[in-house]
Amino acid sequence: MAETSQRGSGEVVGQPRKASWRYIGPGIVVAATGVGAGDLVATLIAGSEFGYTLMWAAVVGCLVKISLAEAAGRWHLATGRTLFDGWRSLGGWTSVYFGIYIVVWGFVYGATAMSSTALPLAALFPGFPGGLKAFAVIAGLIGLVLVWFNRYAGFEKLMTVLIGVKFLIVVYVAVRVAPDIPAALTGMLPVLPDGSFFYTLGLIGGVGGTITMAAYGYWINAKGWTDASWMKMMRLDNRVAYLTTGVFVVAMLIVGAELLHASNIALASGDKGLVDLGSILEDRFGTFTAKLFLVGFCATSFSALVGVWHGVSLLFADFYERVQRVRRGESEDAVAEVAEGRREKSWPFRTYMLWLTFPPMGLLWLDQPFGLVIAYGVLGAFFMPFLALTLIWLLNSDRTPRQWRNGLLSNGTLAAAGLLFLVLCVQQVRELPW
């Protein structure tokens, strides 16, 4: 084990630990959580509409998320402070925005995640009593129990199994449709087909997670990586996460290009498009491949559900703790204690898990209220610009030890990400059903 001295004058001093594949873990969690059914549908539709032309955009999306996750992880390790602690240092406005966002987002996302997991189960077991709604409730309850009674180590093992299942199945389906390798390589050239500008930006910005970018720093702390001696390991872990994400995205774009674009087949919008794809696969390759794909769809949706139940609950618990410290007039300089597992068993952590599970079940029987859809859309559109721009602010200030501040490359990639997300934010708000 590397020896680490106490932090002084804002510095974290430690003997760098060797990056080793056997320590990989938080990256697997972020990849399993970040690639949900929505990402698979988006890349499928990109392939169905534009063939291999936007392959480059999917790859660029992974590179953008590498820079964001690396920045979040670097903040946690270099400063010993959580990301929300950093946001608090930028002013009280961050707590107001984030507090409203995480409550509204969790309410709507809970119903979305449960429904997404239920769709393939309903297709696999069409005669099940209660159908889609019953499967959605069961998925939410199982996710709650798995996170409630597991600490990070058990949670990571579960996510590794789920990502293994979906990885193998998605790659298997991509191989079955016989990809056109020369066309796929040509798709790495940055070309914008007519009418694809905002769609391309959405594909770049939507690959591999939103709020899970912020959760990454909490997962590396929960793994036991708490100081700068783990920096090399974190960077290797992060690259593995988005290499895995890239394989998912490229595989689904291949399926869209070969199976849908070539046959001029359109999918239904939303997660139901993946159920449609199951039917298309059955016609083309038989029942086994179709059922196997639905299992992969279920693993994809359920891993996103479990990841959010754990990661975003850590964010909420930290948010609550920091706000309470301010109310009590306590210092905000205390180092996070996530590594000891304290936060995973705290009542704010478990309260937010309950919030993600039970109130959203009401939305399964109702259309989402109009005002809630608007609030969810607006707050969600602003989160990624908020994350990218605040990371630039934090990592260029004296809040970060000098040796770990942004360099030219980090500033360039984060600034490009911030600009991208601002454009997407404006477009998404314009497209809301006001």
KOLMARNU-211514 format. One line per 8 residues: number of its first residue (from 1); their letters; for each residue x, y, z of N, C-alpha, C. Coordinates in steps of 0.1 Angstrom, whole numbers. Layout:
residues N
NUM) A) X:Y:Z:X:Y:Z:X:Y:Z | ... .
This chain:
residues 434
1) MAETSQRG) 8:-12:0:0:0:0:9:12:0 | 5:22:-8:12:35:-8:10:43:4 | 21:49:9:19:58:20:15:72:16 | 6:78:24:1:91:20:2:100:32 | 8:112:31:9:121:42:-4:129:43 | -5:136:54:-17:144:56:-17:156:46 | -29:160:42:-30:171:33:-26:184:41 | -18:192:34:-14:205:40:-14:215:29 .
9) SGEVVGQP) -19:227:32:-20:238:23:-27:234:10 | -37:226:12:-46:222:1:-39:211:-8 | -28:206:-4:-21:196:-13:-24:182:-8 | -25:173:-17:-26:158:-13:-13:152:-18 | -6:146:-9:7:141:-12:6:126:-10 | 10:118:-19:10:103:-18:19:97:-28 | 24:85:-25:31:77:-35:22:72:-45 | 23:75:-58:14:70:-68:13:55:-68 .
17) RKASWRYI) 1:50:-69:-2:36:-70:-1:31:-84 | 4:20:-86:4:14:-100:-10:11:-105 | -13:16:-117:-26:12:-123:-26:-2:-127 | -36:-9:-122:-37:-24:-124:-51:-28:-127 | -52:-37:-137:-65:-41:-142:-73:-48:-131 | -67:-53:-121:-74:-60:-110:-82:-51:-101 | -79:-38:-102:-86:-28:-93:-98:-22:-101 | -99:-25:-114:-110:-19:-121:-124:-22:-114 .
25) GPGIVVAA) -132:-12:-114:-145:-14:-107:-155:-2:-109 | -152:10:-104:-161:21:-106:-164:24:-121 | -154:22:-129:-157:24:-144:-167:14:-149 | -166:2:-144:-176:-8:-148:-190:-4:-144 | -191:2:-132:-204:6:-126:-209:18:-135 | -201:27:-138:-205:39:-146:-209:35:-160 | -202:25:-166:-206:21:-179:-219:13:-179 | -221:5:-168:-234:-3:-167:-246:7:-165 .
33) TGVGAGDL) -243:17:-157:-254:27:-154:-257:36:-165 | -246:41:-171:-247:52:-181:-254:48:-194 | -252:35:-198:-258:31:-211:-271:24:-208 | -282:31:-209:-295:26:-207:-302:23:-220 | -315:20:-219:-323:16:-231:-324:29:-240 | -324:41:-234:-326:53:-243:-313:54:-252 | -301:51:-246:-289:52:-255:-290:42:-266 | -294:30:-263:-295:20:-273:-305:24:-284 .
41) VATLIAGS) -316:29:-280:-326:34:-290:-320:45:-299 | -314:55:-292:-308:66:-300:-298:61:-310 | -289:52:-307:-279:47:-316:-285:38:-327 | -295:30:-323:-303:22:-333:-309:31:-343 | -316:42:-339:-322:51:-348:-312:58:-357 | -301:62:-351:-290:68:-359:-285:59:-370 | -284:46:-367:-280:36:-377:-291:34:-387 | -303:34:-383:-314:31:-392:-316:43:-402 .
49) EFGYTLMW) -314:55:-397:-316:67:-406:-304:71:-414 | -292:69:-409:-280:74:-416:-270:63:-418 | -273:50:-416:-264:40:-418:-252:41:-409 | -240:40:-415:-227:41:-407:-222:55:-406 | -229:65:-412:-224:78:-414:-220:85:-401 | -228:82:-390:-226:89:-378:-218:81:-367 | -211:70:-372:-202:62:-364:-193:71:-356 | -187:81:-363:-177:90:-356:-183:98:-345 .
57) AAVVGCLV) -196:102:-346:-203:109:-335:-204:101:-323 | -207:88:-324:-208:79:-312:-195:78:-305 | -184:77:-313:-170:77:-307:-167:90:-300 | -170:101:-307:-167:114:-300:-175:115:-287 | -187:110:-287:-195:111:-275:-188:104:-263 | -182:93:-266:-175:86:-256:-163:94:-251 | -156:100:-260:-144:108:-256:-148:120:-248 | -160:126:-251:-165:138:-243:-168:133:-229 .
65) KISLAEAA) -174:121:-227:-177:116:-214:-165:112:-206 | -154:107:-213:-142:104:-206:-136:117:-199 | -137:128:-206:-131:140:-201:-139:145:-189 | -153:144:-189:-161:148:-178:-159:139:-166 | -159:126:-168:-158:116:-157:-144:118:-151 | -133:120:-159:-120:121:-154:-119:134:-145 | -125:145:-150:-125:157:-142:-132:155:-129 | -144:148:-129:-151:146:-116:-143:137:-107 .
73) GRWHLATG) -137:127:-112:-128:118:-104:-116:125:-99 | -110:134:-107:-98:141:-103:-101:151:-92 | -113:157:-92:-116:166:-82:-117:159:-68 | -124:147:-68:-125:139:-56:-112:135:-50 | -103:130:-59:-90:125:-54:-80:136:-51 | -80:147:-58:-70:157:-56:-73:165:-44 | -86:167:-41:-90:176:-30:-95:169:-17 | -99:156:-19:-105:149:-7:-119:154:-4 .
81) RTLFDGWR) -124:162:-13:-138:168:-11:-147:162:-22 | -160:161:-18:-170:156:-28:-173:167:-38 | -179:162:-49:-183:172:-59:-193:182:-54 | -203:177:-46:-213:187:-41:-206:197:-32 | -196:192:-24:-189:201:-16:-182:212:-24 | -177:208:-36:-172:218:-45:-182:228:-50 | -194:222:-54:-205:231:-59:-209:241:-48 | -209:236:-36:-213:245:-25:-204:257:-24 .
89) SLGGWTSV) -191:254:-27:-181:265:-26:-183:276:-36 | -191:273:-47:-193:282:-57:-205:292:-54 | -212:289:-43:-223:297:-40:-236:289:-37 | -245:295:-29:-257:288:-25:-266:285:-37 | -265:292:-48:-273:290:-60:-272:275:-65 | -261:269:-63:-259:255:-67:-268:246:-59 | -269:249:-47:-278:240:-38:-292:242:-42 | -297:254:-45:-310:256:-49:-314:248:-62 .
97) YFGIYIVV) -305:250:-72:-307:243:-85:-307:228:-83 | -296:223:-76:-294:209:-75:-305:202:-67 | -309:209:-56:-320:204:-47:-333:202:-55 | -337:212:-63:-349:211:-71:-348:200:-81 | -336:200:-88:-334:191:-99:-334:176:-94 | -327:173:-83:-326:159:-79:-339:154:-74 | -348:162:-69:-361:158:-64:-370:155:-76 | -371:165:-85:-380:163:-97:-375:152:-106 .
105) WGFVYGAT) -362:152:-109:-356:142:-117:-358:128:-112 | -356:126:-99:-358:113:-93:-372:108:-94 | -382:117:-93:-396:113:-93:-399:107:-107 | -395:115:-118:-398:110:-131:-390:99:-136 | -377:99:-132:-368:89:-137:-371:75:-131 | -376:75:-118:-380:63:-112:-390:55:-120 | -400:62:-125:-411:56:-133:-405:51:-146 | -397:60:-152:-391:56:-165:-382:44:-164 .
113) AMSSTALP) -374:43:-154:-365:32:-152:-372:19:-150 | -383:19:-142:-391:7:-139:-398:3:-151 | -404:12:-159:-411:9:-171:-402:3:-182 | -390:9:-183:-380:4:-192:-376:-10:-190 | -374:-14:-177:-370:-27:-173:-382:-37:-175 | -394:-32:-174:-406:-40:-175:-409:-44:-189 | -406:-35:-199:-409:-38:-213:-404:-51:-218 | -391:-54:-217:-386:-67:-222:-392:-79:-214 .
121) LAALFPGF) -394:-77:-201:-400:-88:-193:-414:-91:-198 | -422:-81:-201:-436:-83:-206:-436:-90:-219 | -426:-86:-228:-425:-93:-241:-420:-108:-239 | -412:-110:-229:-407:-124:-227:-418:-133:-221 | -426:-127:-212:-437:-134:-205:-450:-127:-207 | -456:-129:-219:-468:-121:-222:-480:-124:-214 | -481:-136:-207:-493:-139:-200:-491:-136:-185 | -481:-129:-181:-479:-127:-166:-490:-118:-161 .
129) PGGLKAFA) -496:-122:-149:-507:-113:-143:-502:-99:-140 | -510:-90:-145:-506:-76:-142:-498:-70:-153 | -492:-78:-161:-484:-73:-173:-473:-63:-170 | -473:-53:-178:-462:-43:-178:-461:-36:-164 | -472:-32:-159:-472:-25:-146:-467:-34:-135 | -471:-46:-134:-466:-56:-124:-451:-58:-125 | -446:-59:-137:-432:-61:-139:-424:-48:-135 | -430:-37:-137:-423:-24:-134:-422:-23:-119 .
137) VIAGLIGL) -433:-26:-111:-433:-25:-97:-422:-35:-91 | -422:-48:-97:-413:-58:-92:-399:-53:-94 | -396:-47:-106:-382:-43:-109:-378:-32:-99 | -387:-23:-96:-383:-12:-86:-381:-18:-73 | -389:-28:-68:-387:-33:-55:-374:-42:-54 | -371:-49:-65:-359:-57:-65:-347:-48:-64 | -347:-37:-72:-336:-28:-72:-334:-21:-59 | -345:-18:-52:-344:-12:-39:-338:-22:-29 .
145) VLVWFNRY) -342:-34:-29:-337:-44:-19:-322:-47:-22 | -318:-48:-35:-304:-51:-38:-295:-40:-33 | -299:-27:-34:-291:-16:-30:-292:-14:-15 | -303:-16:-9:-306:-14:5:-297:-23:13 | -296:-36:9:-289:-45:18:-274:-48:13 | -269:-41:3:-256:-43:-1:-247:-30:1 | -235:-32:4:-226:-21:4:-219:-21:-10 | -210:-11:-12:-204:-9:-25:-198:-22:-32 .
153) AGFEKLMT) -191:-30:-24:-184:-42:-29:-194:-51:-36 | -205:-54:-29:-216:-63:-34:-223:-57:-46 | -225:-44:-45:-231:-36:-56:-223:-37:-69 | -210:-35:-67:-200:-36:-79:-200:-49:-86 | -201:-60:-77:-201:-73:-83:-214:-76:-91 | -225:-71:-86:-238:-72:-93:-237:-65:-106 | -232:-53:-106:-231:-45:-119:-222:-51:-129 | -211:-58:-124:-202:-65:-133:-209:-76:-140 .
161) VLIGVKFL) -217:-83:-133:-225:-94:-139:-235:-89:-150 | -242:-78:-146:-252:-72:-156:-245:-67:-168 | -234:-60:-166:-227:-54:-178:-221:-66:-187 | -217:-77:-180:-212:-88:-188:-223:-94:-197 | -235:-95:-191:-246:-101:-198:-249:-92:-210 | -251:-79:-208:-255:-70:-219:-244:-69:-229 | -232:-68:-225:-220:-67:-234:-220:-79:-244 | -221:-91:-239:-220:-103:-247:-232:-104:-257 .
169) IVVYVAVR) -243:-100:-252:-255:-101:-260:-255:-91:-271 | -252:-79:-268:-252:-68:-278:-242:-71:-289 | -230:-75:-285:-219:-78:-294:-223:-90:-303 | -229:-100:-297:-234:-112:-304:-244:-108:-315 | -254:-99:-311:-264:-95:-321:-257:-87:-333 | -247:-79:-329:-240:-71:-340:-233:-80:-349 | -227:-91:-344:-219:-101:-352:-229:-108:-361 | -241:-112:-356:-251:-119:-363:-256:-112:-376 .
177) VAPDIPAA) -257:-98:-375:-262:-91:-386:-251:-88:-397 | -239:-93:-394:-228:-93:-404:-225:-78:-408 | -217:-71:-399:-214:-57:-402:-205:-56:-415 | -207:-44:-422:-200:-41:-433:-187:-33:-428 | -176:-40:-426:-164:-34:-420:-159:-21:-428 | -158:-22:-441:-153:-10:-448:-162:2:-446 | -176:0:-446:-185:11:-445:-184:16:-430 | -182:7:-421:-180:12:-407:-168:20:-405 .
185) LTGMLPVL) -157:17:-411:-145:25:-411:-147:38:-418 | -154:38:-429:-157:51:-436:-165:60:-427 | -174:54:-418:-182:62:-409:-174:69:-398 | -161:66:-397:-153:73:-387:-149:87:-392 | -151:89:-405:-148:103:-410:-160:112:-407 | -156:124:-401:-167:133:-396:-175:140:-408 | -186:134:-410:-195:139:-421:-209:142:-414 | -215:152:-419:-229:156:-414:-239:154:-426 .
193) PDGSFFYT) -247:144:-426:-257:143:-436:-267:154:-435 | -275:157:-445:-285:168:-445:-295:165:-434 | -298:176:-426:-308:175:-416:-303:167:-403 | -290:165:-402:-286:157:-391:-279:164:-380 | -278:178:-381:-270:186:-372:-273:183:-357 | -286:186:-353:-290:185:-339:-290:170:-335 | -294:162:-345:-294:147:-341:-280:143:-338 | -270:147:-346:-256:144:-343:-252:149:-330 .
201) LGLIGGVG) -255:161:-327:-251:167:-314:-258:159:-302 | -270:155:-304:-277:147:-294:-270:133:-292 | -266:127:-303:-259:115:-302:-246:116:-295 | -238:127:-298:-226:129:-291:-228:131:-276 | -238:140:-273:-241:144:-259:-248:133:-251 | -255:124:-257:-263:114:-250:-257:101:-247 | -245:99:-252:-239:86:-251:-232:84:-237 | -238:75:-229:-231:71:-217:-234:79:-204 .
209) GTITMAAY) -246:84:-202:-249:89:-189:-250:104:-188 | -257:109:-178:-259:123:-175:-255:125:-160 | -264:123:-151:-261:125:-137:-251:115:-132 | -250:103:-139:-240:93:-135:-226:98:-136 | -224:109:-145:-211:115:-145:-207:121:-132 | -216:127:-125:-214:132:-112:-212:122:-101 | -219:110:-103:-218:99:-94:-205:92:-94 | -197:93:-105:-185:86:-106:-175:89:-95 .
217) GYWINAKG) -174:101:-91:-164:105:-80:-169:98:-67 | -181:97:-65:-186:90:-52:-183:75:-53 | -184:69:-65:-181:55:-66:-167:52:-64 | -158:61:-69:-143:58:-66:-140:60:-51 | -147:69:-44:-145:70:-30:-150:58:-23 | -162:53:-27:-167:41:-21:-159:29:-23 | -151:29:-34:-142:18:-37:-130:18:-28 | -128:30:-21:-116:31:-12:-105:40:-18 .
225) WTDASWMK) -108:46:-30:-98:55:-36:-101:69:-31 | -93:74:-22:-96:86:-15:-86:97:-16 | -75:95:-23:-65:105:-24:-58:104:-37 | -49:114:-40:-43:115:-53:-34:104:-57 | -30:95:-47:-22:83:-51:-29:74:-60 | -42:75:-61:-51:66:-69:-53:73:-83 | -47:84:-86:-50:91:-98:-48:83:-111 | -37:76:-112:-34:68:-124:-44:56:-125 .
233) MMRLDNRV) -48:51:-113:-58:40:-114:-71:45:-118 | -75:56:-113:-88:62:-117:-88:65:-132 | -77:70:-138:-77:73:-152:-78:60:-161 | -71:50:-156:-73:37:-163:-87:32:-162 | -93:32:-151:-106:28:-148:-116:35:-157 | -114:48:-158:-123:57:-166:-122:54:-181 | -110:51:-185:-109:47:-200:-116:34:-203 | -114:25:-193:-121:12:-195:-136:14:-196 .
241) AYLTTGVF) -141:23:-187:-156:25:-187:-161:30:-201 | -154:39:-207:-159:45:-220:-154:37:-232 | -144:28:-230:-141:19:-241:-153:9:-242 | -157:4:-230:-169:-5:-229:-181:2:-235 | -183:14:-231:-195:22:-236:-194:23:-251 | -182:26:-257:-180:27:-271:-184:14:-278 | -180:3:-273:-183:-10:-279:-199:-12:-280 | -206:-9:-269:-220:-10:-269:-226:-1:-280 .
249) VVAMLIVG) -222:11:-280:-228:21:-290:-225:17:-304 | -213:13:-307:-209:9:-321:-217:-4:-325 | -218:-13:-315:-225:-25:-318:-240:-22:-322 | -246:-14:-314:-260:-10:-317:-262:-2:-330 | -252:6:-333:-253:14:-345:-251:4:-357 | -243:-6:-356:-242:-16:-366:-255:-23:-368 | -262:-27:-357:-275:-33:-358:-284:-24:-366 | -285:-12:-362:-294:-2:-369:-291:-1:-384 .
257) AELLHASN) -278:0:-387:-274:2:-401:-277:-10:-409 | -273:-22:-404:-275:-34:-412:-289:-40:-412 | -295:-39:-401:-308:-46:-400:-320:-37:-403 | -318:-24:-401:-330:-14:-403:-328:-5:-415 | -316:1:-415:-313:10:-426:-314:3:-440 | -307:-8:-441:-307:-16:-453:-321:-21:-458 | -329:-23:-448:-343:-28:-451:-353:-17:-451 | -349:-5:-448:-358:7:-447:-369:4:-437 .
265) IALASGDK) -365:-1:-425:-375:-4:-414:-374:7:-404 | -385:13:-399:-385:23:-389:-389:17:-375 | -383:21:-365:-387:17:-351:-396:26:-345 | -404:22:-335:-412:30:-327:-403:39:-318 | -407:51:-314:-399:59:-306:-399:54:-292 | -389:58:-284:-388:54:-270:-383:39:-269 | -384:34:-257:-379:21:-254:-386:10:-261 | -399:13:-265:-407:3:-272:-400:-1:-285 .
273) GLVDLGSI) -391:8:-290:-384:4:-303:-376:-8:-301 | -371:-11:-289:-362:-22:-286:-371:-35:-287 | -383:-34:-282:-392:-46:-283:-395:-48:-298 | -397:-38:-306:-399:-39:-320:-387:-46:-327 | -375:-42:-322:-363:-49:-328:-363:-64:-324 | -368:-67:-313:-368:-81:-309:-377:-89:-319 | -388:-83:-324:-397:-90:-334:-389:-91:-347 | -382:-80:-351:-374:-81:-363:-364:-91:-363 .
281) LEDRFGTF) -357:-92:-352:-346:-103:-350:-352:-117:-351 | -364:-118:-345:-371:-132:-346:-374:-135:-360 | -379:-126:-368:-382:-129:-382:-369:-132:-390 | -358:-126:-387:-346:-127:-394:-337:-139:-389 | -336:-140:-376:-326:-150:-371:-332:-161:-362 | -345:-160:-359:-352:-170:-351:-355:-166:-337 | -362:-175:-330:-367:-171:-316:-355:-170:-306 | -345:-178:-307:-334:-178:-297:-328:-164:-297 .
289) TAKLFLVG) -324:-159:-309:-317:-146:-309:-326:-135:-304 | -339:-136:-308:-348:-125:-303:-350:-125:-288 | -352:-137:-282:-353:-138:-268:-340:-134:-261 | -329:-138:-266:-316:-134:-260:-314:-119:-260 | -319:-112:-271:-318:-98:-272:-327:-91:-261 | -338:-97:-259:-347:-91:-249:-341:-93:-235 | -334:-104:-233:-327:-105:-220:-316:-94:-218 | -309:-92:-229:-299:-81:-229:-305:-67:-227 .
297) FCATSFSA) -317:-65:-233:-324:-53:-231:-328:-51:-216 | -333:-62:-210:-336:-62:-196:-324:-59:-187 | -313:-65:-190:-301:-63:-182:-296:-48:-184 | -297:-43:-196:-294:-29:-198:-302:-19:-190 | -315:-21:-190:-324:-13:-183:-322:-14:-168 | -321:-27:-163:-320:-29:-149:-307:-25:-143 | -296:-26:-150:-283:-21:-146:-284:-6:-144 | -291:1:-153:-292:16:-152:-301:19:-140 .
305) LVGVWHGV) -311:11:-137:-320:14:-126:-312:12:-113 | -305:1:-111:-298:-2:-99:-286:8:-97 | -280:12:-108:-269:22:-107:-274:35:-102 | -285:39:-107:-291:52:-102:-296:51:-88 | -302:40:-84:-307:38:-70:-295:40:-61 | -283:35:-65:-271:36:-56:-264:50:-58 | -260:53:-70:-252:65:-72:-258:78:-69 | -271:80:-74:-277:93:-72:-282:94:-57 .
313) SLLFADFY) -284:83:-51:-287:83:-36:-275:88:-29 | -263:84:-33:-251:90:-27:-250:105:-28 | -253:109:-40:-253:124:-43:-263:131:-34 | -275:125:-33:-285:132:-25:-281:132:-10 | -275:121:-5:-271:120:9:-260:131:11 | -251:133:2:-241:143:3:-247:157:3 | -257:159:-6:-264:172:-7:-270:175:7 | -277:165:12:-284:168:25:-275:171:36 .
321) ERVQRVRR) -264:163:37:-254:165:47:-248:179:47 | -244:183:35:-238:197:33:-247:208:37 | -260:207:32:-270:217:36:-272:218:51 | -272:206:57:-274:206:72:-262:212:79 | -250:210:74:-238:216:80:-239:231:80 | -243:236:68:-244:250:67:-255:256:77 | -266:249:78:-277:253:87:-272:253:102 | -263:244:105:-257:243:118:-245:252:120 .
329) GESEDAVA) -240:258:110:-229:267:111:-216:260:112 | -215:247:107:-203:239:108:-195:241:95 | -182:238:97:-173:239:86:-176:229:75 | -174:233:62:-176:224:51:-163:217:46 | -153:218:54:-140:213:50:-137:198:53 | -147:192:60:-145:179:65:-144:169:53 | -135:160:53:-133:150:42:-145:140:42 | -150:137:30:-161:127:29:-157:114:35 .
337) EVAEGRRE) -167:107:41:-165:94:47:-171:83:39 | -173:85:26:-179:75:18:-172:62:19 | -158:62:20:-150:50:19:-154:40:30 | -158:45:42:-161:37:53:-176:31:51 | -183:35:41:-196:30:39:-207:37:48 | -203:47:55:-212:54:64:-224:60:56 | -221:66:45:-232:73:37:-241:63:31 | -236:51:27:-245:41:21:-256:36:31 .
345) KSWPFRTY) -253:37:44:-263:33:54:-270:44:61 | -268:56:56:-274:68:62:-289:69:58 | -297:76:67:-311:77:64:-314:86:52 | -306:96:49:-309:104:36:-306:95:24 | -296:87:24:-294:77:13:-306:68:11 | -311:63:21:-322:53:20:-335:60:17 | -336:72:22:-348:80:19:-349:83:5 | -338:87:-2:-339:90:-16:-341:77:-24 .
353) MLWLTFPP) -336:66:-20:-340:53:-26:-355:51:-26 | -361:53:-14:-375:52:-13:-382:62:-22 | -377:74:-23:-383:84:-32:-382:79:-47 | -371:73:-51:-370:68:-64:-379:56:-67 | -384:49:-57:-391:37:-59:-406:38:-57 | -411:44:-46:-425:43:-44:-434:54:-50 | -431:67:-48:-439:77:-54:-440:76:-69 | -429:73:-77:-430:71:-91:-439:60:-96 .
361) MGLLWLDQ) -442:50:-87:-452:40:-91:-465:45:-94 | -469:57:-89:-482:63:-92:-482:67:-107 | -470:71:-112:-470:75:-126:-472:64:-136 | -470:51:-131:-472:40:-140:-487:38:-144 | -496:44:-135:-510:43:-138:-516:56:-144 | -507:66:-145:-512:79:-150:-503:84:-160 | -508:92:-170:-499:100:-179:-491:110:-170 | -479:112:-174:-471:121:-166:-477:135:-167 .
369) PFGLVIAY) -479:142:-155:-486:155:-155:-478:165:-164 | -485:173:-171:-479:182:-181:-468:191:-174 | -471:197:-163:-462:206:-156:-449:199:-152 | -451:186:-148:-439:178:-143:-430:175:-155 | -436:172:-167:-428:169:-179:-420:181:-182 | -426:193:-181:-419:206:-185:-407:208:-175 | -410:206:-162:-400:209:-152:-388:199:-153 | -392:186:-156:-382:176:-158:-373:179:-170 .
377) GVLGAFFM) -379:183:-181:-372:186:-193:-362:198:-191 | -367:208:-185:-359:220:-183:-347:218:-174 | -350:212:-162:-340:209:-152:-329:199:-158 | -334:189:-165:-325:179:-171:-316:185:-182 | -322:194:-190:-314:200:-201:-303:208:-195 | -305:215:-183:-294:223:-178:-284:216:-170 | -286:203:-167:-276:196:-158:-263:194:-164 | -262:189:-177:-249:187:-183:-241:199:-185 .
385) PFLALTLI) -247:211:-190:-239:223:-190:-234:227:-176 | -243:226:-166:-240:229:-153:-228:221:-148 | -228:208:-151:-217:199:-147:-204:203:-154 | -204:204:-167:-192:208:-175:-186:221:-170 | -194:231:-169:-189:245:-167:-184:246:-152 | -191:240:-143:-187:241:-129:-174:233:-127 | -172:222:-134:-159:215:-133:-147:223:-138 | -150:231:-149:-140:240:-154:-136:250:-143 .
393) WLLNSDRT) -147:256:-137:-145:266:-126:-137:260:-114 | -141:248:-110:-134:242:-98:-120:238:-101 | -118:233:-113:-104:227:-115:-94:237:-121 | -99:250:-122:-89:261:-126:-87:270:-114 | -93:267:-103:-92:276:-91:-83:271:-81 | -80:279:-70:-72:275:-59:-79:265:-50 | -91:261:-54:-97:250:-46:-91:237:-49 | -84:236:-61:-77:224:-65:-62:226:-64 .
401) PRQWRNGL) -55:216:-58:-40:217:-57:-34:219:-71 | -24:228:-72:-19:232:-85:-15:221:-94 | -9:210:-89:-5:200:-98:-16:192:-104 | -28:193:-99:-40:186:-104:-50:195:-111 | -46:208:-113:-55:217:-120:-56:213:-135 | -66:219:-142:-67:216:-156:-55:221:-164 | -51:213:-174:-41:218:-184:-49:222:-196 | -41:225:-207:-47:230:-219:-57:220:-225 .
409) LSNGTLAA) -53:207:-225:-62:197:-231:-75:196:-223 | -74:195:-210:-85:193:-201:-95:205:-203 | -89:217:-203:-98:229:-205:-104:229:-218 | -97:225:-229:-103:225:-242:-114:215:-243 | -112:203:-238:-123:192:-239:-135:196:-231 | -133:201:-219:-144:205:-210:-151:217:-216 | -144:226:-222:-151:238:-228:-159:234:-240 | -153:225:-248:-161:220:-259:-173:212:-255 .
417) AGLLFLVL) -172:204:-244:-183:197:-239:-194:207:-233 | -189:217:-226:-198:227:-221:-206:234:-232 | -199:238:-243:-206:244:-254:-216:235:-261 | -211:222:-263:-221:213:-269:-233:211:-261 | -232:210:-248:-244:208:-239:-252:221:-238 | -246:232:-239:-254:245:-239:-263:245:-252 | -257:241:-263:-265:241:-276:-276:231:-275 | -273:219:-269:-283:209:-268:-294:213:-258 .
425) CVQQVREL) -290:221:-247:-299:226:-237:-309:235:-244 | -305:244:-251:-314:254:-258:-323:246:-267 | -318:237:-275:-326:229:-284:-337:221:-277 | -332:214:-266:-342:206:-258:-353:214:-252 | -349:226:-247:-360:235:-241:-369:239:-252 | -364:243:-263:-373:247:-275:-382:237:-279 | -378:224:-278:-387:213:-283:-397:208:-272 | -396:213:-260:-406:209:-250:-420:213:-254 .
433) PW) -430:205:-250:-444:209:-253:-450:219:-244 | -445:232:-246:-450:243:-237:-465:245:-238 .
